[in-house]
Amino acid sequence: MITGRPKKFETKLSATEREALQQIAQSRSMPHGVVRRTQMILLSADGETNSAIARRFGVSVPTVAHWRKRYQAHGQAGLYGEQRPGRPRTHDDERVAGLLNKVLQSRPKHATHWTVRRVATETGVPKSTVHRFFRLFGLQPHRSKSFKLSNDPFFVDKVRDIVGLYLNPPDKALVLCVDEKSQIQALERTQPVLPMGLGYVEGVTHDYVRHGTTTLFAALDVKSGKVITQCKARHRHQEFLAFLRHLDESVPATLDLHLIVDNYATHKHPKVRAWLAARPRYHVHYTPTYSSWLNQVERWFGLITQQSIRRGSFRNVKELVQRIDAYVKHHNHHASPFQWTATADSILGKIERLSKVISGTQH
């Protein structure tokens, strides 16, 4: 008896299977290969031939047949392909965990922190492998960051007060972040700057000549991002009062002023307090101790330092002041406010978690 070629099997999908495959086929996060194979199975279930599917995806007919068979035998899991053979792992999970615990929970003798070479020597794991584990798990024992928790008894109230001003400023009022950047040095490099070129960076001498200092008083308008500034030779309460008078002249008399300042003694001098008390439109909000990060003008001080002062060379204080004034003018012409997004609750929650870590009650 002569029989013909065996009948090709058909791809049949239930409603549940089709719905699951359609979700994968439309996914933008799944691996591209899995998405393509899923689309092949759906087309096959719709009655398209292997040849038509192969032409559509630019693959061979045996490839389409292979994935149809894989799905027939293993279902959705078959579309992820077979595990490829390879060299077994040299270091099992226990050894990796031991290495990580050693770095996280101990310190090396005669050193303040672990290094890749020191860990490799202690554990017998090759340096390249230790380096790969460091990168994989985000370990950076060579780095540290500084912090300081506030001991202000009114920390919570002050945070809620200042963050409330940022997120919901009052009507008919300006919220001004006020502070001074003191002892800005007019430094002149001893030799000319070497210009940047292709393949090498700008070169400056490590030594310099000091030509005096200036203090930059600044008030940042939270709403517009513009700043009102003055440079003074010193930073006593007399200079701060002079800057307040400058603010008073610069802001229309119809507006109230909410000043956010830190706890520097100059800001709390009796003469300063008396001057503010005599002007009802002024409302002072003190940041908590060790919390200068709450004052947005500190971020602006960072910008002017990075972009205009740090790499400058000034023959005298007058040149330094002129550079600062030019930067302020340009900044105000293109000003935009900082986008404050942190709520008081999110800040307090972060402080609480940090406190628990320090006290050892949370890891």
C-alpha positions as CSV (number, residue, x, y, z in Angstrom):
1,M,0.0,0.0,0.0
2,I,1.4,3.3,-1.1
3,T,0.9,6.3,1.2
4,G,1.4,9.9,0.4
5,R,3.5,12.5,2.3
6,P,2.5,12.9,6.0
7,K,0.0,15.6,6.6
8,K,1.4,18.8,8.0
9,F,0.2,19.5,11.5
10,E,-1.9,22.5,12.1
11,T,-1.3,25.2,14.7
12,K,-4.4,25.5,16.8
13,L,-4.9,28.1,19.6
14,S,-7.5,28.4,22.2
15,A,-8.9,31.8,23.0
16,T,-6.7,32.0,26.2
17,E,-3.6,31.0,24.3
18,R,-4.3,33.5,21.5
19,E,-4.9,36.4,23.9
20,A,-1.6,35.6,25.7
21,L,0.4,35.4,22.4
22,Q,-1.2,38.7,21.2
23,Q,0.0,40.5,24.3
24,I,3.6,39.3,23.7
25,A,3.3,40.1,19.9
26,Q,2.4,43.7,20.7
27,S,4.9,44.2,23.6
28,R,7.7,46.8,23.3
29,S,9.6,45.4,26.3
30,M,9.9,41.7,25.4
31,P,13.0,40.5,23.5
32,H,12.7,41.1,19.8
33,G,13.3,37.5,18.9
34,V,10.5,36.3,21.1
35,V,8.1,38.8,19.7
36,R,8.9,37.7,16.1
37,R,8.4,34.0,16.9
38,T,5.1,34.8,18.6
39,Q,3.9,36.7,15.5
40,M,4.9,33.6,13.4
41,I,2.8,31.3,15.5
42,L,-0.2,33.7,15.3
43,L,0.1,33.9,11.5
44,S,0.4,30.1,11.3
45,A,-2.8,29.7,13.4
46,D,-4.5,32.1,11.0
47,G,-3.8,29.7,8.2
48,E,-0.7,31.2,6.5
49,T,1.8,28.8,5.0
50,N,5.4,28.4,6.2
51,S,6.6,29.8,2.9
52,A,4.4,33.0,3.2
53,I,5.5,33.5,6.8
54,A,9.2,33.0,5.9
55,R,8.9,35.6,3.2
56,R,7.2,38.1,5.5
57,F,9.9,37.8,8.2
58,G,12.9,37.3,5.9
59,V,13.8,33.9,7.3
60,S,14.0,30.3,5.9
61,V,11.1,27.9,5.8
62,P,12.8,25.4,8.1
63,T,13.2,28.2,10.7
64,V,9.4,28.8,10.7
65,A,8.8,25.0,10.9
66,H,11.3,24.8,13.8
67,W,9.5,27.4,15.9
68,R,6.1,25.9,15.1
69,K,7.3,22.5,16.4
70,R,8.8,24.1,19.5
71,Y,5.5,25.8,20.3
72,Q,3.6,22.6,19.6
73,A,5.9,20.7,22.0
74,H,6.5,23.2,24.8
75,G,3.9,25.9,24.4
76,Q,4.8,29.5,25.1
77,A,8.0,28.6,26.9
78,G,9.3,27.0,23.7
79,L,9.5,30.4,22.0
80,Y,12.3,31.4,24.3
81,G,14.7,29.0,22.7
82,E,16.8,26.2,24.2
83,Q,19.5,26.8,26.8
84,R,22.8,26.9,25.0
85,P,25.7,24.8,26.3
86,G,28.6,26.6,27.9
87,R,31.3,26.4,30.5
88,P,29.8,25.9,34.0
89,R,30.1,28.7,36.6
90,T,33.4,28.8,38.4
91,H,32.0,30.5,41.5
92,D,28.7,29.3,43.0
93,D,26.2,31.5,44.7
94,E,27.6,30.8,48.2
95,R,31.0,32.0,47.2
96,V,29.7,35.1,45.6
97,A,27.5,35.9,48.7
98,G,30.6,35.4,50.9
99,L,32.6,37.8,48.9
100,L,29.8,40.4,49.0
101,N,29.3,40.0,52.7
102,K,33.0,40.4,53.3
103,V,33.1,43.7,51.5
104,L,29.8,45.0,53.1
105,Q,30.3,43.8,56.7
106,S,34.0,44.1,57.4
107,R,37.1,46.3,56.8
108,P,40.5,45.2,55.7
109,K,43.4,45.3,58.1
110,H,45.6,48.4,57.8
111,A,43.2,50.1,55.3
112,T,40.0,52.1,55.4
113,H,38.3,50.3,52.5
114,W,38.4,47.4,50.2
115,T,39.8,47.5,46.7
116,V,39.5,45.0,43.9
117,R,43.1,43.7,44.4
118,R,42.7,43.4,48.1
119,V,39.5,41.5,47.8
120,A,41.1,39.2,45.2
121,T,44.0,38.5,47.5
122,E,41.8,37.8,50.5
123,T,39.3,35.5,48.7
124,G,41.4,33.9,45.9
125,V,38.9,35.2,43.3
126,P,40.6,36.7,40.2
127,K,40.7,40.5,40.0
128,S,38.7,40.6,36.8
129,T,36.0,38.5,38.4
130,V,35.9,40.6,41.5
131,H,35.7,43.7,39.4
132,R,32.8,42.2,37.5
133,F,30.9,41.4,40.7
134,F,31.5,45.0,41.9
135,R,29.9,46.4,38.8
136,L,27.1,43.8,38.7
137,F,26.0,44.5,42.3
138,G,26.8,48.2,42.4
139,L,29.6,48.0,45.0
140,Q,31.8,51.1,45.2
141,P,33.9,50.7,48.4
142,H,36.4,53.3,47.1
143,R,33.8,56.0,47.2
144,S,32.0,57.8,50.1
145,K,29.6,60.7,50.5
146,S,29.2,63.1,53.3
147,F,26.1,63.8,55.3
148,K,25.1,65.7,58.4
149,L,21.8,65.2,60.3
150,S,20.2,68.3,61.7
151,N,19.9,68.6,65.5
152,D,17.3,71.4,65.2
153,P,14.4,70.7,67.6
154,F,12.1,72.4,65.2
155,F,13.4,70.6,62.1
156,V,10.0,69.1,61.0
157,D,8.2,72.4,61.4
158,K,10.9,74.3,59.4
159,V,11.0,71.8,56.6
160,R,7.2,71.9,56.2
161,D,7.3,75.7,56.3
162,I,10.0,76.2,53.6
163,V,8.9,73.4,51.3
164,G,5.3,74.8,51.6
165,L,6.7,78.1,50.3
166,Y,8.4,76.4,47.3
167,L,5.4,74.2,46.3
168,N,2.6,76.7,47.1
169,P,4.0,80.3,47.2
170,P,1.7,83.0,48.7
171,D,-0.1,85.5,46.5
172,K,1.2,89.1,46.2
173,A,4.5,88.1,47.6
174,L,8.0,87.1,46.5
175,V,9.8,84.1,48.0
176,L,13.5,84.9,48.0
177,C,16.3,82.5,49.0
178,V,19.0,84.7,50.5
179,D,22.6,84.0,51.4
180,E,26.1,85.1,50.9
181,K,29.1,83.3,49.3
182,S,32.0,84.7,51.3
183,Q,35.7,84.8,50.6
184,I,35.6,84.4,46.8
185,Q,39.3,84.7,45.9
186,A,40.6,86.7,43.0
187,L,43.2,84.2,41.8
188,E,45.6,84.9,39.0
189,R,47.3,81.9,37.4
190,T,51.1,82.3,37.3
191,Q,51.2,81.2,33.6
192,P,48.8,81.5,30.6
193,V,46.1,78.9,30.2
194,L,46.8,76.2,27.6
195,P,43.8,76.0,25.3
196,M,41.8,72.8,24.9
197,G,42.5,70.9,21.7
198,L,41.6,67.6,20.0
199,G,42.7,64.8,22.3
200,Y,43.7,66.9,25.3
201,V,42.0,69.1,27.9
202,E,42.6,72.7,28.9
203,G,45.7,73.2,31.0
204,V,46.0,75.5,33.9
205,T,48.9,76.0,36.4
206,H,48.4,74.5,39.8
207,D,49.8,77.7,41.5
208,Y,48.4,81.2,41.6
209,V,48.7,84.7,43.1
210,R,46.0,85.9,45.5
211,H,44.7,89.4,44.8
212,G,42.1,89.7,47.6
213,T,38.6,88.5,48.1
214,T,35.0,89.6,47.7
215,T,31.7,88.4,49.2
216,L,28.7,87.8,47.0
217,F,25.3,88.5,48.5
218,A,22.4,87.0,46.5
219,A,18.6,86.7,46.7
220,L,17.1,84.1,44.3
221,D,13.5,84.6,43.3
222,V,12.0,81.1,43.5
223,K,9.2,81.9,41.0
224,S,11.3,83.4,38.2
225,G,14.8,82.1,38.9
226,K,16.2,85.6,38.7
227,V,18.7,86.8,41.2
228,I,19.4,90.1,42.9
229,T,23.1,90.4,43.9
230,Q,25.7,92.7,45.4
231,C,29.4,92.2,46.0
232,K,30.9,93.5,49.3
233,A,34.4,93.6,50.7
234,R,33.3,91.9,53.9
235,H,30.3,89.8,55.2
236,R,29.4,91.4,58.5
237,H,25.9,92.4,59.6
238,Q,26.6,95.9,58.2
239,E,27.0,94.5,54.7
240,F,24.0,92.3,55.1
241,L,21.9,95.2,56.2
242,A,23.1,97.2,53.1
243,F,22.0,94.3,50.9
244,L,18.6,94.2,52.6
245,R,18.2,97.9,51.8
246,H,19.1,97.1,48.2
247,L,16.4,94.4,48.1
248,D,13.9,96.8,49.6
249,E,14.6,99.3,46.8
250,S,14.6,96.6,44.1
251,V,11.2,95.0,45.0
252,P,7.9,96.9,44.6
253,A,6.5,98.1,47.9
254,T,3.2,96.4,47.2
255,L,4.7,92.9,47.5
256,D,5.5,91.1,50.7
257,L,8.9,89.4,50.9
258,H,9.4,85.9,52.4
259,L,13.2,85.5,53.0
260,I,14.6,82.0,53.4
261,V,18.0,82.3,55.2
262,D,20.3,80.1,57.3
263,N,21.3,80.4,60.9
264,Y,24.5,82.4,60.3
265,A,25.0,84.9,63.1
266,T,25.0,87.8,60.7
267,H,21.4,87.0,59.8
268,K,20.3,87.1,63.4
269,H,22.2,90.2,64.6
270,P,20.0,92.5,66.8
271,K,20.3,95.4,64.3
272,V,19.2,93.1,61.5
273,R,16.3,91.8,63.5
274,A,15.3,95.4,64.4
275,W,15.4,96.5,60.8
276,L,13.2,93.6,59.7
277,A,10.8,94.1,62.6
278,A,10.2,97.7,61.5
279,R,9.1,96.5,58.1
280,P,5.9,94.3,58.3
281,R,6.2,93.1,54.7
282,Y,9.3,91.1,55.5
283,H,8.8,87.5,56.8
284,V,11.9,85.5,57.7
285,H,12.1,81.7,57.5
286,Y,15.2,80.1,58.9
287,T,16.4,76.8,57.6
288,P,17.1,74.1,60.1
289,T,20.7,73.7,61.3
290,Y,23.0,71.8,58.9
291,S,20.3,72.0,56.2
292,S,21.7,74.5,53.7
293,W,20.4,72.1,51.0
294,L,16.9,73.5,51.7
295,N,18.0,76.9,50.4
296,Q,17.8,77.0,46.6
297,V,20.3,79.9,46.3
298,E,23.0,77.4,47.3
299,R,22.4,75.6,44.0
300,W,22.8,78.9,42.2
301,F,26.1,79.5,44.0
302,G,27.2,76.1,42.7
303,L,26.4,77.2,39.1
304,I,28.2,80.5,39.2
305,T,31.2,78.8,40.8
306,Q,31.4,76.0,38.2
307,Q,30.6,78.2,35.1
308,S,32.3,81.5,35.8
309,I,34.7,81.6,38.9
310,R,36.5,78.4,39.5
311,R,38.5,78.3,36.2
312,G,38.9,82.0,35.9
313,S,42.1,84.1,36.3
314,F,41.7,87.6,37.8
315,R,44.4,90.2,38.1
316,N,42.5,92.0,40.9
317,V,39.2,92.0,42.8
318,K,37.6,94.5,40.4
319,E,38.0,92.0,37.5
320,L,36.4,89.2,39.6
321,V,33.4,91.5,40.5
322,Q,33.0,92.4,36.8
323,R,33.0,88.7,35.9
324,I,30.3,88.0,38.6
325,D,28.2,91.0,37.4
326,A,28.4,89.8,33.8
327,Y,27.3,86.3,34.8
328,V,24.4,87.6,36.8
329,K,23.2,89.8,33.9
330,H,23.4,86.9,31.5
331,H,21.7,84.6,33.9
332,N,18.8,87.0,34.6
333,H,18.3,87.5,30.8
334,H,17.8,83.7,30.4
335,A,16.5,82.8,33.9
336,S,14.3,79.9,34.6
337,P,13.3,78.6,38.1
338,F,14.6,75.5,39.7
339,Q,12.0,72.8,39.7
340,W,11.4,71.7,43.3
341,T,9.6,68.4,43.4
342,A,10.3,67.0,46.9
343,T,7.4,67.2,49.4
344,A,8.0,67.6,53.1
345,D,6.8,64.1,53.7
346,S,9.2,62.6,51.2
347,I,12.1,64.6,52.8
348,L,11.2,63.5,56.3
349,G,10.7,59.9,55.2
350,K,14.3,59.9,53.8
351,I,15.7,61.4,57.0
352,E,13.9,58.8,59.0
353,R,15.3,55.9,56.9
354,L,18.8,57.4,57.2
355,S,18.4,57.7,61.0
356,K,17.4,54.1,61.3
357,V,20.4,53.0,59.3
358,I,22.7,55.0,61.5
359,S,21.2,53.6,64.7
360,G,21.4,50.1,63.3
361,T,17.7,49.4,63.4
362,Q,17.4,49.1,59.6
363,H,19.8,47.8,56.9
